[in-house]
Amino acid sequence: MSEPQDGDAPRGVFADRREAGQALARLLEHYRGDPDVVVLGLARGGLPVAWEIAAALHAPMDTMIVRKLGAPGNPEFAIGALASDGRMVLNDDVVRALQLSAEQIRAIAREQAVELARREAAYRPGRGPLDVAGRTVILVDDGLATGATMFAAIDAIRRAEPKQIVVAVAAAPESTCRELGAAVDDFVCATMPSPFRAVGESYWDFTQVTDEQVRQLIATPTVGAPPVAVPDSAVLRDAAVDAPAGIPPGKVVDDLVGDARFVLIGESSHGTHEFYSARAEITKRLIERHGFTAVAVEADWPDAYRVNRFLRGRGDDRDAEQALASFERFPAWMWRNTAVRDFVDWLHTHNARCRTAGAPETGFYGLDLYSLHRSMQQVLRYLEHVDPRAAQRARVRYACFDQVSGDDGEAYGFSAAFGAGASCEKEVVDQLVELQRGLLTATMSHGQGSEEQFDALRNAWSVRNAEAYYRAMFSGRVHSWNLRDRHMAQTLDALATHMSRPGRYGRVHGEPRIVVWAHNSHVGDARATELGAEGQVTLGQLIRQRHPTGCHSIGFTTSSGTVTAARQWGGTALRETVREPLPSSLEGLLHDTGNPEFLLRLDIPGPAAELLNTPRIQRAIGVVYSPGTERQSHYFHARTTQQFDALIHIDRTTAVQPLEPDSRHDAGAIPESYPTGL
């Protein structure tokens, strides 16, 4: 089996069944040392997974033999399942839909009963199954679709009167996970792909398990295996570099950055003060010591460009807070907060010194594409100044959007996607093409293109891609996500190209260097996550692919504290309590080191990088926080080592302070006792 190479499509979350077992074992650590635990793997695919769990928990292992009952003429389509004790579970809806008679079902069951008896004799010659009465039984499988086989196993085990039943599966659809979770005492599902097509898609290697492999696994002891020499948390503690307030030593930053053109700095939430503050301090060093001359952020182009004009000593804004005033769209607190204001203040002062010295200034730019109407206004404003006739043509084209009142891109997208209104795709593409041609002609006639021209062109691109994005919102999450991140990567490359030309703000020697601020889910490499297995791409992945030696990424994580977030899209900014991390999550492991603030180098081979190269759930909080469904809403599997070049953990953090907090921000906080969910 070969590892996926750069540019390859991701093939799954787990390398093979044994790696899936190791991931599940970390989610079941709280059962380690319990003398009542017994692990049963569903034959055959569940055995390699179960062995890894049993070995990690130092518990005895056996097999649970269950056979799927396939539909006549289509044996892969399950109508139910049969356990070794004769217990049968049927999907009544499927049986009725196929109009199967009792005799047909008995014939299918008799055929599978023969295979059950053969496997019982082959796997456990001369002995019966382990006694599970009064014990904690962990039932394990490599993955489930309908869950019929697992339900049959649960029913069979329940008749033996265990103390409790735990189900652990590597991959299953969300609906199956919910049903199973309600049927047993404890349930662990490592990953819930969406859409779910087949269990095998969660693995790089899904080779069929043979009878001989099952016999070998059952014969290999799991009880009394030597304990792990060094706990995982100790491995990370030994590799950690102290980073007070999330700021690593300068020499570590210098070595990590090296000669990278792009340094991408993430955050695991959009509302954590320490992430913004530490990121700003690291960026200041990159600007002052390493010649970085742009900060590109997960924000809309026209809003960020107003800040850029202020930093360049242009525009009418008197101070940083006023320059940030255009960030009105939800979630305004992402950029209209005290930490960003303080950084913009610093950058304004820095640029003033650079202008006096004739040194390159540093700009501030937006990468996102939500600014459909605001970007249209900026294009029109530019054209009215340079070419009123072209402005009139643009006005006619953009009037296509007048069918939707107000600055409501989602309403336009819904209308266009479902045929309730016209699509404006042709109009925005035509306008972009005309503007590009006009700017090219002007540049060829008068020399270097101006900042105003570049601003107008990026706004036209934002209109074009925002129109496509809002239509795509209603055709699938992955498609719309990919449009957005590809737009961000395209904008970043366009900015780098523009900066490489001689400009009016000081000559940049060599290739321009840019810092990117965005969420971990954009900065990290999608190929290292279960979302990448669904076809999702990220800004970090695209920049790595385009600039394989010129891009370094840093992620930020936290364990607990408070965060500024809303309870639904468009809602009020509240100060919410961040729940303690789930057991064996990345955040839980980092918390267990006992180090409150540290950095891990993942670009240097070693035990820590190796440890974090196995799949582990990690948390992502966006602008909406749903602690009641945290496992489902905010956790996903990832190989952290392949996601980032470095990781900074600040164990306890505080909510970012909006410049204009709502009266509910300070009062609104979900208490620690908020009900748990998946």
Buried (B, 14 or more C-beta within 10 A) or exposed (E): EEEBEEEEEBBBBBBBBBBBBBBBBBBBBEBEEEEBBBBBBBBBBBBBBBBBBBBBBBBBBBBBBBBBBBBEEEEEBBBBBBBBBEBBBBBEEBBEEBEBEEEBBEEBBEBBBEEBEEBBEBBBEEEEBBEBEEBBBBBBBBBBBBBBBBBBBBBBBBEBEBEBBBBBBBBBBBEBBBBBBEBBEBBBBBBBBEEBEEBBBBBBBBEEBEEEBBBEBBEEEBEEEEEEEEEBBBBBBEBBBEBEEBBBEEEBBBEBBEEBBBBBBBBBBBBBBBBBBBBBBBBBBBBEEBBBBBBBBBBBBBBBBBBBBBBBEEBEBEEBBBBBBBBEBBBBBBBBBBBBBBBBBBBBEBBBEBBEEEBBBBBBBBBBBBBBBBBBBBBBBBBBEBBEEBBEBBBEBBEBBEBBEEBBBBBBBBBBBEEEBBBBBEBBBBBBEBBEEBBEEBEEEEEEBBBEBBBBBBBBBBBBBBBBBBBBBBEEBBBBBBBBBBBBBBBBBBBBEBBEEEBEBBEBEEBBBBBBBBBBBBBBBBBBBBBBBBBBBBBBBBBBBEBEEBBBBBBBBBBBBBBBBBBEEEBBBBBBBBBEBBBBBBBBBBBBBEBBBBBBBBBEEEBBBEBBBBBBBBBBBBBBBBBBEBBBBBBBBBBBBBBBBBBBBBBBBBBBBBBEBEEEBEEBBBEEEBEEEB
